[in-house]
């Protein structure tokens, strides 16, 4: 139980046998009136954190009248929120367009701003400052907005709804919670995005987003998202409080199930597919690198190591590698097979384990503790005890000791030999975590001949006309085992404590099986489509088979430190992996020449080499000559140019000498609504596809289509003194501003609307909170009228 103000069902606490539970009065809402108690004030925020032996809970008695449980933290005052939305309050929220935990819609003609307020722990925290809370509730709905953004409806725990008739809440509304400030109904929406990604790390954060499912009972830690204008708008219009989640734990899984039949599967394995098996949706844990799966349907047999490697035929298939002697033995066995089979390739399964986040101290980085390696040709599984063999988090170039030198020899033959085809489920994530855990081990930073099992299995199912079940059947290793082997994987050991030594027999069985199953499946998958691997090595059914053109890859991992390489992390979109370590993963087809290694100089205006080996030229350093721009505008005005900003800008600067060299491209913020050049600005506006669509900041045509409204943040305008503002308004030494406008409807291609001028006014009509309105006047409107594409833009 956390040491914070918490609202938990009393029944949950009693079931958990928590001692010294102290209850507080519960506010009940009746048809006529409501009663209150001063002691309930402890529920509204964090006036005092209870001791470890003492937890504040809501009264468990179920009243006969209809009621709602009180939410554990005060929502913002509605009047104050309205004042901020109307721009009348000096304590303005940061307008981040859900940028901290939501979608950034900057491409629709608005500039963007990053920012997130820190929670305040003060007792007199202003009502519009984020407040920390911890609560238990039910997930009643989940909406995945983007890869790293999920919204979820948060309802009271089921304990609160027992013994209440089918219409639990007041007839006045269907909002599940009671506002502790006004006693009115309210809803709570969880926002899982940037905050939880930063808190848990990229990999565990993505698992947390995938894990959240409707029907789960969860313990949530979070902050009220009151410093966001979109969230304030939700509160004032819908009485829905947005909270950004910092962490959560699944207390009870969802119970819904899915049935898979023979007709849906469409084929049988040689081992036999019994059909009509009920495969339940698994409960997953937030802290693991993969989906944690509860045991399958009791009717489905669990997969065991002996099912794949018969111990009667193979002597000691599992070896614990934790000493120099065992490392030398491993190196010798692998090298012997390679020498005796110079013309053969062999599959090698790779998987990794580390201490689960929930078992570690908060913020403590968790290196890889165990690497499982299955050398399939010799039917041998090696469990490398990296906790014993290696020292974690040493900087690159740090001298190795004797044991680490022995590990390097094993890794060199294992990862650098191209005839050993490494495979696994999401195996690239394991390689990234390995390189970040042990930066001084150079052999972990380059791996050749890697096949991603899930991608290959999906391609095989597509080629065998089973595309309709490909995604579902390859979404986890457990589902692949059920689908292809008709046996379930027991994943209960996945979140066990992998730092304890010696490992338990069940941990050893689990670890070995995870390494064995991937090469075993791959060996049986490829014959289904007649695919083989040649000596290149290249995978395919025939020479130059495009279906598997880039199936076998080489990887290079570049480890960056947050405090030292912040510019490189931003430029290269590095992935946070362990602690403060970020990793850039560069890949190419094995056998091809590797691309140039990424290189980011300290000067943020200098060109740099990206992860694909392409030299990127910052747009702010590129000047567009007036005569060149005149020629380009004559060609592009009124024309559909491209669906992407990249395509539009390529047409705009096509012919510039600095970009005409091979492997050179323009670098610019992909999600921004404006792109700055040295002497010009390109604006991108997305209009709604259908007339009448509601928009918070509408880009409207004005003055018979000769002008268009556009929006920008205060901090990027700076009263007309920012670099962007001077380019848009012009300066004393620049008589004419250079603004090039691209507009589209929905997801259609952008239409070039030529050059325009900007009109900015300081009146209240031109201000929306901390967002300013700018009118763009088309300079070449007369020429644009003859364009059918331009007329299509204005037909709303």
N, C-alpha and C positions, 0 to 999 in steps of 0.2 A: 504494500500500500504506500503510495507516494506521500512525502511530507509536505503536502500542499492542501489548500482548501478544496474539498472534494465532496461531490454529491454522489453517493453510492447507494444502491438498494440494500436495505438492512438484511434482506434474505441472503443476498450475495455474501455479505460480510459474515453472517452467522454460519453459512455453509462452509466458508473458508476458516471458521473457528478463530476469528480475529478477537483478541482479548480487549477488554476495557473500551468497548464501543460506547460512545456518548452520543445520544440523540438530541436533535433540536426540533422545536415545534414546526409543524408543517402548515403552510397556508392553504386553506381550503376555499374553493370557490363554489358558492351555492347559487340557487336561483335568485335569492334576495340580497345577500350580502356576503362579505368575506371577512375572515378574522385574521389578525396579524399578531406577531410576537416579535419583540425586539431581538430575541435570540436568533431569529432567522437572518439577521443582518450579517452573521458570520458566513452565510452562504453567498452573499452578494459581493464577490471580489475576494481579496486576500487580506482582510484586516488582521488576521493572526493565523499563522501556519501551525496546525496541531503538532504535538509531539509524535514520535514514531509509534508510540503505543496507543495513540488516540486519534480517531478519525471522525470527522463530522459527517453525519448522514441525515437523510430525510426520514421523517417519521414513517414507519412501515404500515401503520394501521390503514386499512382501506375504508374510506368513508362510504356511506350508502349513497351520497349524492355524487353527481358528476363533478370531476375535478381535474386539475392539471398540475403536474409537478413543476416546481419552480426551477428555472435554469440557474446555474450556480454563479453567474457573473452578470453585472449590470450591463444592459445594452446602452447605446448612446441616447442622449436626450433628443427627442424628435425635433424640437424647436431649434436646438443648436445645430443639428444635422441639416435642417432645411436652410438655416442661415448660411452655412458653409456652401451648400449647393448653389445658393443664390448669390454667392460672392459678397455677403454682408458681414462676415465675421473675420476678424484679423487672425484667428487661430485656424488657418486653412489646412485642410488635409492635403496630403501629397497626392496629386492626381497621377496615378501610375497605370491607369487603364488595365487594372488587374495585372500590372507588369510584374509584381512580386510573386503573385500566385495565380496568374491568369493569363489569358491570351493577349498578346500585344497586337493591337489592330492598327499599327501605325501606317500601314500601306494604304489606308483609306483617306489619306490626306492630312494626317495629324503627325506632328513631331512627337517623339517619345521621351520619357524621362524615367531613369531607374531610381529606386529609393525605397527603403523600408525602415520604419521606425523601430527602435528597440523598445521592448516592454518595460514598463516602470513598475517597480515593486513598492512604491511609496503608498502609504495609506491614503493620502489625499490626491491620488492620481486623478488628473482631469478626466472627465467622462469621454473625451475624444482621444485619449491616449490608449494604445493597445494594453489590454489587461490579460495576464496569464491565468489559465484555468486548467483543471483536470476534471474529467467527467466520464461517467459510464453511460452508454446509450446504444440504441439499435440503429444500424444502417438501413434506412427505408428506401433508399434510391441512390444510384450511382450513375454519373454522366461523365464519360471520358471526353474531354474537350480537345486535348492535344497529347502528344507523347509524354510530356512531363507536366500534365495538368489534369486533375480530376476534381469534379464537384460531387458532393455526397450529401443527402438529406439525413439529418441526425435527429432521431426520435427518442423518447424516454425508453428505458429498459422494459422488457416484457413484464417484469415483476410488478410494475406500477399498473399494469392493465388487467391483472388477474381479478376475478370476481367482480368485474364491472360489465354492464350490459354491452351489447354490440356497438352502441353509439357512445363511446367513452367520453368524448369531449362535449363542451357546451355547444348548444345548437347554433350559437351566434357565429362560430367559425370552426375550422378544422385544423387550427394551428396547435401543435402538440404540447408546447411549453407555455409556462406562465411567466410573464415579465415581472421580475422581482421589484421593479420600480413602480409599475402602474397596475399590476395584477391582471393585465390584459393578455390575450393570447399572442404567441410569437413562434416563429420557426427558426431553426438553426441550420445553416448550410456550412459543411466542412469544405475548405479549399486546400487541396493537396497539390503543392507545386514547388516553387523555388525554395520556400522555407524548409520543407521537409527534405528536399534534395540536398540543401546545404548542411542540414543537421545530420543526416544519415550517410551522406556520401552519394555519389552518382549511382552506383550499382545497387546498394541497398535501398536507396530512394525509389528507383524504378520498380524494384520488387514490391515496395510498399504500395505504390500506385496500382500495380497489377493485382495485388492481394485483396484490396478492399472490394467486398461484394455485398450486395443487398441481402439482408437477413442476418448479418453477423452482429454479435454483441461485442462491442469494442470499448477499451479504455483509451481515452483520447487526451493528449496534452496539446495545448495550443494557445493562441493569442487572438483576441478580438481584432478583426481587420478594419478598424474604424478610421484608419488613416488613408483610406482609399475611396475616391469619389463614387466609383461604381458600387462599392459595398454600402456606402451611405444612401445611395439612390435605392438600392434593394431594401434597406431598412425603412426608409420613409414611405416607399410605395407598396411594399409587400409585407412589412413587419418580419422580414427575414434577416437574421443576424449572421453575417459572414465571419467565420473564424478560420485562421490559417493554422494548419496542423503542423506541429513540430515533431511529433512522434505518436504512435499508437500501438496497441497490442490487441490481438484478437482473443477475446475471452471465450467465445462460443462460436463455432462455425455456422455457416448457413446450411440449411438442411435440404435444399432442393436437389433433385437428381435428374439425370438425363439418360435416356435409353438408347442403346446402339444395337441395331439389328443387322442380320446378314445382308439384307437388301441395301442398307446404307453403306456397308463395308465393301461388298462387291467381290471379295476374293478370299481364299483360304491359304494359310501357311501349310507347309508339309506336316508340321507338328499337329495341325488340326485346329480349326476355328469352330467353337461350339455354338456360337451365335446366341442372339437374344440375351446377352449378358447386360445386366444393369450396372452402368458405370456411374457412380455418383460424382458430382462436382466436389473436388477436394477442398478441405480447409487448408489455408496457407498461412504461413507465419511471416510477419513483417520483417523480421531481422535476418532472414536467410538470403543467400545469393540466388537461390532458385525457389521455385514453388515448393513449399513443404506440403506433402500429401499424406493424408490420413490413410490407414490401410484400406484397400479396395473392398468391393463387395465380397462378403464372406464366401460366396460361391466361386470366386475367382482365386485360383491358387497363387500363392506368393512365389516370386522368382527367387531362386537360391543359386549360390555360386556353383554348386555341384551340377545344376542343370546345364551349365555352359562348359565348365571344366570338370571333367570326371576325375576325382581324386584317386580312383583306382588305377587310372591310366597315367596320371601325371603325379610325380612325387613332389610334394610340398610346392603347390602352385603359388603360394603367397610368401613373400620374404619381407621382413622388416629391415629396412636399411637405416642404421643409426650409428655406424662406426666406419672408420677408414677401411677395415677389412671387408665389411659388407659392401662398401662402395666399390672396392677393387673387384670383388666377385661379380657384382652387377655389370661393371664395365667389361669384364672378361667374357661373360656370357653373351652380351649383345655384340661385342666385336667378333667373337667366334662365328656367330650366325652370319654376320655380314661378310666375313672372309670366305665362308663355306658356300655362300649363295650370292656370287657377285652379280648375277643377272636378275635377281628377284627383288620385288618390293615387299614390304611388310607393314601391316597396320599396327599402330601404337595408340592405345587409349590413354587419355590424360584427364585427370580431374584434381581438384584441390579442395581442401577444407581449412577453416579457420574458426576461431572462437566466436560464437554468436554475439551480436551487439548487446543483447539484453542480459548477457552474463558478465559483461565487462563494465568497468567504470565509465561513466558518461564522458564522451570525448576521447577515450583511450583508443588509439589506432590499433587495428587487429591485423597483423601480418598473416600470410599463409603459414600454417603450422604443419600441414601434411600434404604431400603431392603423391597421388597415386598414378602409377605408370604400368600399363599392361602391354607387354611386348607379345603381340598375338602370335607371331610365327613360332615362338618357343613355348607358348602357353604359360607365361610366367608373369606374375603380378608383383611389382615392387612398391612398397609403401615407404617413401622417403620421409623420414622424420626430420623435417626442416627446423623444427623447434630445437632439436639437439645439434643438427649439423651446421646451421648458419646463424649469423648474427644479423638481426633485422635493422633496417633504416640507417645503414652506414652510407655515407656519401659516395658518389661515383669516384673511383680511383683509390679508395681506401684499401690498404694492403690486406691480402687474404692470409689466413692461417693455414696450417697443413691440411686440416680437415676440409676447409673450403676449397683448397686446391684440388683435392680428390673429388669433391662435388663438381667442380668445373670440368674435369675430364669426362665425367659421366654426362653432364649436360651438353658438352660439345658434341659427343657422338650421337646423343639422343635428339637434340634440337637442330643441329646443323647438317646431319646426314639426310640428303634428299630422298634416299630410298626408303627411309623410315617415314611412313605417312601418318602424321599425327592427326588424331580425330577426337572429338568430344562434343558434348552438348553445350552451346554457347562457350566454346573453349577459348575464344579470344578474350573473354572477360577474365578467365583464369590466368592467361598469359600476362594480361595487363596488371593484375593484382600481384602476380609473382615478381614482375619487374619493379613495381613500386615498393614491395615489401623488402627487397634486397637489392638496392640500387648499385651496390659495389660489385655485384655478380654480373659481369658483362655478358656472359653466356645466356642469361635469361632475357636479354634485350633483342635477340634476333632468332627467329624460329622459321625454318623452311619446311615446305611440304605439309600444309595444314588443310584438312577438309572439315568443314562445319557439318556435322551429322544432320542437324535439323533441316538445313537448306538442301542438302543432297536428297534426304528422304522426301521432302516436299516436291522436289523436281521429279523424282521417280514416280510418285503418285500422280503427278500431272501428266507425265508421259504415258502412264498406264490408264488414262481416262478416269482418274479418281480425284480430280481437282476439287470437287465439292466437299471432300472430307480431308483434304491435304492439310489445311491450316489447323484444324482441330486436332488431328491425329499426330501432329508433330509439335504441338505447343509446349510439351514437357517430355522429359525422359520417361516419366511414369506412363504417360499416355502412349508413347511410342512402344513401350514394353507391352502394354495391354493390347494395342492394335496389332502389332506384328508378331508377338510371342504368345498372346493370350494368357499372359501371367502378369500379376501386379507387382510393382516395386514397393517395398516397405521403406518409407522415408523418415521414420520416426527418429532415427539416429542423426539426421542431418543437422538438427539444432542441439545436439548434445555438446558437452564440453570437450572440445578437441585439444585443449591444453593439458588435460590430465594424462599422466603416464603411470603405468602402462595403459595402452588402449584396451578397452574391453573386447571380448570376442565378438560381440554384436557390432561394435564400431569397425573392427577389422573386416567382418563379413560385408558390412555396408560399403566401406571404402573400396574394397576389392571389387565388389559387384559393380559399382559405379564406373570403375575403370575398364572392366571387362565388357560390359554390355555395348559400349559404343563401337569398338572394332567388330564385335560379333554381329551387331545389326548391319553395319556397313558391308561386311563380307557377304551377308545374305540379301542385301538390298540390290546391289549392282547387277547380279545375274537376272533380276526381274526384267531389266531392259536391255540385257546383253552388253552392259558397259564393263570395260576393263581399264587398268592403269598400265601404261607403257613405261619404258625406262626413262622418259624425259625428266620427271614423270608428268603425264597428262592423262586425264580421265575422259572417256568417251566411248561411244558405240562404234565409232569409226574415226579415221584421222580427221582432225579439225572439226570435231563435232561441236557445233555452237551451243548445244543444249547444256554442255558442261565446260564451256570455254574457260571460265575462270574459277573452276571448282577447287583447284589445288593452289593455295596461295602461300607466299612468304610474308612474314610480318617483322617489322622493326618497331620496338617500343622506345619512345623518348620520354624519360622521366623528368618532370619539372617540379620545382618547389614553389609554393605559393608566394613566399616572402621574397624570393629572388627572381622569379621568372613571370611576374604578373602580366607583362605585356605579351610575352610569348603564349601564355595560357589563353589570353583573350583572342589573340590573332589566329591561333591554331585550333581554337575550340577544344582545348584539352579537356579530358574527362577526369574529374576528381575520383580517385580510386581508394587510397588508404590515407587517413589522417590529412595532412596538408600536401600530400603528393598528388600531382596530376600526371596523366599519361596521354601522350599523343601516339596513336596507333597508325602506322603507315604500312600499306600492303601493296603487293604486286603479284602477278601470276608467276609462280615458280618456274624458273627457266628463262624468264625475260630479264632484261637489264633493270636493276632497281632504279627508282626515280631519285632525283636529287634529294638529299636529306633536308628536312625543314630547318630554316635558319631565320631567326628574327633578331635584327639589330636593336640596340637600346633606343635609337632614335625612332619615335613612332611615325615620323614622316618618311622614313627610308623604305625602299622596296624590301620585300621579304619573300622567302620560299615557303610555300604552303605544304600541307601534308601530301599532296599529289605531285610534288616536285615542280609546281608552276610558280613562276616569279610573279608576285602581286605588286602592282603599282598603286599606292594610295591615291584615290581620286582627287584629294585636296592638293596634290602636287602637280596635277595635270592642268595645263592651260589650253583653252580652246580659242585660237585666233579668230578675230571678228570675220575676216574674209572666208575662213574655213567654215565657220558657223553659218554664214549666209548661204553658202553652197549646200550644206547639209539640210538646212531648213527648207530650202527650195525643193529638195527631194522628198523630205519626210512629212511636210505639212499636210494634215488631213488624212494621212495614211495609217493603216493598221501596221504597227511595227513588230510587236512581240508580246507574248503573254508574261514574260519575265522582265524584271528590271535589267538583268544582265544583258538580255538581247537588245533592249532599247538603248542602253548605254554603249553597247558595242557598235550599234549603228551610228550613234552620236559622235563617237571618237574614232570611227573607222578611218584609217589613213594617217593617223598620228604616228610619227616615226618611233616614238618611245614604246608604242604598243604593237608595232608591226613585226617585232622580232619573235621567233618561235617560243612557245611556252610562256607567253607574257599575257597577263590579263589585268583588268582594272579591279582594285580592291575598294569596297565600300560597305557600309552597314546594311546588310540584306533586308532587315526588317524596318528600316527607317522610311518615312514618307518623303524625305528629301535627300538628295545626294549633292554634296558640295564639290565643286571643282575650284581651281585656284582663282578663276575669274568669272565663274558662273554657278548657277544652281539649277539642278533638274528636280522638278516636283512631280510626285506620282499620286494621283487621286483615284480612288475606287468608288464609283457611284453604285447605289443599289440596283440590282438587276430588274426588280419589279417596282413599279410606282407605288408610293404609299408606305414603303417599308420604314419602320421607325428607326431613327438613328439619334444617338445622343448629341453628336456634333455634325449636323447635316451639311454636306457640301452641295450648295444650291446654285443653279444658274440664275443670274440676275441681268436686268437691263437688256431684255430681249436676247439673252444668250451671249452678250459681249463680256460678261464678267462671271467669275466663279468664286464662292467663298471657300476659305481654307483656314486651318486652325494650327496654332503653335503654342507651346508652353511658355509661361513667363520666363523661366530660367534659361530658355534657349533664345529668347528674344532680347531680354535685358534692356528694356526701354529703347530698343532700336540701336543699341551699342554693340551687340554681339557680332561676331564674324559673319554669321549667317544673315543677320539683319542688314549689315552694310552692303552685302552682296545683292540683297533683294531690293533695297531702297536706293542704292547708289551712293557715292561719296563725292567729295569735292574734286578729287582727281579722276573720278569715273563718272562721266556725265550721264551714262545710260546703264541701268542695271541689266544683267543678262539672266533672265529666268526662262527656262524651257519647260513647258507643261505637257505632261502625258496623262491622259484620262481614259478610263475604261468603265464598263458596266459589268458588275459581277466578276466572273472569271474570264471574260472575253479578253482578246488582245488589247494592249494599250494603243490609243490613237494619239499621234503627235498633234498637239494644238498650237504649236509654234511658240513664239516668244510672248511674254506678257510683262506687265508692270504691277507692282504691289502697292495697295493703298491701306494704310493702317491708321486707325483713329483710337483715341483714348477714352471715348465715351463708354458708358455702361452697356450700351447696345453691342459693343464690340468685345465684351468680356464675359466669359463663362467660368466663374471661379478663378482658377489660376491658368486658364486657357484663353488665349486671345484669338480674335477673328481677324483675318486679313482678306481683303478683296483683291482678286487677281483679274486684271483687265487685259483681254486678248488684244494684241497689237495687230494681228493679221486676220481679224474676224471676217472681213470681206472676202478674202481668198478662201477661207475655210468653209463658207456657205455652199460652195460648189461640191464639197465632199459629202458623199452619202454616209460615210462612216462618222463624220462629225455630226451630221444631222441626227443620226441614230443615237448619239450620246445625249442629245438635248431633248429627245422625245421621251418624256416621263409622264 
